[in-house]
């Protein structure tokens, strides 16, 4: 999976969790967890869906990288 595919996957999954997510306001390096007001269950749901769809393991140590679109896409692109 390349960076653009990973970015699309992150956006798709976030849109499933927060249907009205506006990524133009957040930006690629903005903290989407704060901007979309994701709680801990939302984050766990995000991790599970990303892991399943990308076919890679995401450990708790990786969670800090899952705060921005850029960081999340980079993580997935590295693992797949």
Beta strands, then each sheet from edge to edge (+ up, - down):
end
